[in-house]
Amino acid sequence: MAGTVNKVILIGHLGDDMKMHYFDGGNSIGRFPIATNESYTNKQTGEKVTTTDWHNIVVRNKLAEICEKYLSKGDKVYCEGKLKNRQWEQDGVKRYSTEVYVSEMTFLSTKKSLDKTTTQSTPSAQTNPPSAEKSIAPEENDDLPF
């Protein structure tokens, strides 16, 4: 296989509300952190241990506006995109940041959708116009032997 791949898939909870920035010409960018958790049992103590990793998410333009409208702290999301590394100098110290530039996102649970008593489906946010929510989990009645 010739070439390289830079693809990230995360499912996590928003750690803070979105921070939006608008630019001349109608472009926008939104940033927010999401947390992913991993749980395991410590073999020596039998204690359940949960570790949390934080990821910096970046969304642009229409996707950013959709996220700003529907997402808030604590909401669960599926993010798909690519990693980008940035570096800058602040007060003579080099700083580094790794961000996930999201191209596709599905809202798995939102507080705003739970507040509404109507039976509308949760919107799916993509860079293209919103479409039907895609299924992330495999089907329950899967006939595959593995």
DRENDO-1510 file (C-alpha; in Angstrom, 1 decimal, always signed):
<recs>
REC; n; res; u; v; w
REC; 1; MET; +0.0; +0.0; +0.0 .
REC; 2; ALA; +1.5; +3.3; -1.1 .
REC; 3; GLY; +0.7; +6.4; +0.9 .
REC; 4; THR; -0.2; +7.3; +4.4 .
REC; 5; VAL; -3.3; +7.6; +6.5 .
REC; 6; ASN; -4.2; +10.2; +9.1 .
REC; 7; LYS; -7.6; +9.3; +10.5 .
REC; 8; VAL; -9.0; +9.6; +14.0 .
REC; 9; ILE; -12.3; +8.3; +15.4 .
REC; 10; LEU; -13.4; +9.3; +18.9 .
REC; 11; ILE; -16.5; +8.8; +21.0 .
REC; 12; GLY; -16.5; +11.0; +24.1 .
REC; 13; HIS; -18.2; +13.6; +26.2 .
REC; 14; LEU; -17.8; +17.4; +25.8 .
REC; 15; GLY; -15.7; +18.8; +28.7 .
REC; 16; ASP; -16.7; +22.4; +28.1 .
REC; 17; ASP; -19.1; +24.5; +26.0 .
REC; 18; MET; -17.9; +25.4; +22.5 .
REC; 19; LYS; -15.7; +28.4; +21.8 .
REC; 20; MET; -16.6; +30.0; +18.5 .
REC; 21; HIS; -14.6; +32.5; +16.4 .
REC; 22; TYR; -16.0; +34.2; +13.3 .
REC; 23; PHE; -13.9; +35.6; +10.5 .
REC; 24; ASP; -14.5; +38.1; +7.7 .
REC; 25; GLY; -16.1; +36.4; +4.7 .
REC; 26; GLY; -18.4; +34.2; +6.8 .
REC; 27; ASN; -16.0; +31.6; +7.9 .
REC; 28; SER; -16.0; +30.3; +11.4 .
REC; 29; ILE; -14.1; +27.9; +13.6 .
REC; 30; GLY; -15.2; +26.2; +16.8 .
REC; 31; ARG; -13.1; +24.5; +19.5 .
REC; 32; PHE; -14.0; +22.3; +22.4 .
REC; 33; PRO; -12.4; +19.4; +24.5 .
REC; 34; ILE; -13.8; +15.9; +24.6 .
REC; 35; ALA; -13.0; +13.3; +27.2 .
REC; 36; THR; -12.6; +9.6; +26.5 .
REC; 37; ASN; -12.5; +7.1; +29.3 .
REC; 38; GLU; -10.8; +3.7; +29.7 .
REC; 39; SER; -11.7; +1.4; +32.7 .
REC; 40; TYR; -9.8; -1.7; +33.9 .
REC; 41; THR; -9.5; -3.7; +37.1 .
REC; 42; ASN; -6.2; -3.5; +39.0 .
REC; 43; LYS; -5.0; -7.1; +39.4 .
REC; 44; GLN; -3.2; -6.6; +42.7 .
REC; 45; THR; -6.0; -4.6; +44.5 .
REC; 46; GLY; -9.1; -5.7; +42.6 .
REC; 47; GLU; -10.0; -2.0; +42.4 .
REC; 48; LYS; -11.7; -0.6; +39.3 .
REC; 49; VAL; -9.5; +2.1; +37.8 .
REC; 50; THR; -10.8; +4.7; +35.2 .
REC; 51; THR; -8.4; +6.9; +33.2 .
REC; 52; THR; -9.5; +9.9; +31.2 .
REC; 53; ASP; -7.8; +11.3; +28.1 .
REC; 54; TRP; -8.6; +14.8; +26.8 .
REC; 55; HIS; -8.7; +15.7; +23.1 .
REC; 56; ASN; -8.8; +19.1; +21.5 .
REC; 57; ILE; -11.5; +19.2; +18.8 .
REC; 58; VAL; -11.7; +21.7; +16.0 .
REC; 59; VAL; -14.7; +22.1; +13.7 .
REC; 60; ARG; -15.1; +24.6; +10.8 .
REC; 61; ASN; -17.7; +26.7; +9.1 .
REC; 62; LYS; -21.2; +25.0; +8.8 .
REC; 63; LEU; -20.3; +22.1; +11.0 .
REC; 64; ALA; -19.1; +24.6; +13.7 .
REC; 65; GLU; -22.4; +26.5; +13.5 .
REC; 66; ILE; -24.4; +23.2; +13.9 .
REC; 67; CYS; -22.3; +22.1; +16.8 .
REC; 68; GLU; -22.7; +25.5; +18.5 .
REC; 69; LYS; -26.5; +25.3; +18.1 .
REC; 70; TYR; -26.9; +21.8; +19.5 .
REC; 71; LEU; -24.0; +20.8; +21.7 .
REC; 72; SER; -23.2; +21.7; +25.3 .
REC; 73; LYS; -20.9; +20.5; +28.1 .
REC; 74; GLY; -21.5; +16.8; +28.9 .
REC; 75; ASP; -23.0; +15.8; +25.5 .
REC; 76; LYS; -21.8; +12.5; +23.9 .
REC; 77; VAL; -20.5; +12.8; +20.4 .
REC; 78; TYR; -18.9; +10.6; +17.7 .
REC; 79; CYS; -16.0; +12.5; +15.9 .
REC; 80; GLU; -14.2; +11.5; +12.8 .
REC; 81; GLY; -11.3; +13.5; +11.4 .
REC; 82; LYS; -7.5; +13.9; +11.2 .
REC; 83; LEU; -4.7; +14.9; +13.6 .
REC; 84; LYS; -2.9; +18.2; +13.3 .
REC; 85; ASN; +0.0; +19.4; +15.4 .
REC; 86; ARG; +0.7; +23.1; +16.0 .
REC; 87; GLN; +3.6; +24.8; +17.7 .
REC; 88; TRP; +4.1; +28.4; +18.7 .
REC; 89; GLU; +6.3; +30.4; +21.1 .
REC; 90; GLN; +4.9; +32.2; +24.1 .
REC; 91; ASP; +7.1; +34.2; +26.5 .
REC; 92; GLY; +10.2; +32.5; +25.0 .
REC; 93; VAL; +8.8; +29.0; +25.6 .
REC; 94; LYS; +7.9; +26.6; +22.8 .
REC; 95; ARG; +4.3; +25.3; +23.1 .
REC; 96; TYR; +2.8; +22.4; +21.3 .
REC; 97; SER; -0.8; +21.3; +20.7 .
REC; 98; THR; -2.3; +18.3; +19.0 .
REC; 99; GLU; -5.8; +18.8; +17.7 .
REC; 100; VAL; -8.4; +16.7; +15.9 .
REC; 101; TYR; -9.8; +18.5; +12.9 .
REC; 102; VAL; -13.3; +16.9; +12.5 .
REC; 103; SER; -14.8; +16.3; +9.1 .
REC; 104; GLU; -17.8; +14.2; +10.3 .
REC; 105; MET; -19.7; +14.2; +13.6 .
REC; 106; THR; -22.8; +12.5; +15.0 .
REC; 107; PHE; -24.5; +13.7; +18.1 .
REC; 108; LEU; -25.1; +10.6; +20.3 .
REC; 109; SER; -26.9; +12.4; +23.1 .
REC; 110; THR; -27.5; +16.1; +23.7 .
REC; 111; LYS; -29.0; +17.8; +26.7 .
REC; 112; LYS; -31.0; +20.0; +24.4 .
REC; 113; SER; -32.6; +17.1; +22.6 .
REC; 114; LEU; -33.4; +15.4; +26.0 .
REC; 115; ASP; -35.1; +18.6; +27.2 .
REC; 116; LYS; -37.6; +18.5; +24.3 .
REC; 117; THR; -40.5; +16.2; +24.8 .
REC; 118; THR; -41.1; +15.7; +21.1 .
REC; 119; THR; -39.9; +12.5; +19.5 .
REC; 120; GLN; -37.5; +14.0; +17.0 .
REC; 121; SER; -34.3; +12.1; +16.2 .
REC; 122; THR; -31.0; +13.6; +17.2 .
REC; 123; PRO; -29.5; +15.5; +14.3 .
REC; 124; SER; -26.4; +14.2; +12.5 .
REC; 125; ALA; -23.8; +16.9; +11.8 .
REC; 126; GLN; -21.6; +16.5; +8.7 .
REC; 127; THR; -19.8; +18.9; +6.4 .
REC; 128; ASN; -22.5; +18.1; +3.9 .
REC; 129; PRO; -26.1; +18.9; +4.6 .
REC; 130; PRO; -27.5; +16.9; +7.6 .
REC; 131; SER; -28.8; +13.4; +6.6 .
REC; 132; ALA; -30.1; +10.5; +8.5 .
REC; 133; GLU; -28.1; +9.5; +11.6 .
REC; 134; LYS; -25.6; +6.7; +10.8 .
REC; 135; SER; -25.4; +3.7; +12.9 .
REC; 136; ILE; -22.1; +3.4; +14.8 .
REC; 137; ALA; -22.7; +0.1; +16.7 .
REC; 138; PRO; -22.9; -3.1; +14.8 .
REC; 139; GLU; -26.3; -4.7; +14.3 .
REC; 140; GLU; -27.6; -6.9; +17.1 .
REC; 141; ASN; -28.6; -9.7; +14.8 .
REC; 142; ASP; -25.3; -10.1; +13.0 .
REC; 143; ASP; -24.8; -13.5; +11.4 .
REC; 144; LEU; -21.0; -13.3; +11.1 .
REC; 145; PRO; -19.2; -16.0; +13.1 .
REC; 146; PHE; -16.5; -13.5; +14.3 .
</recs>
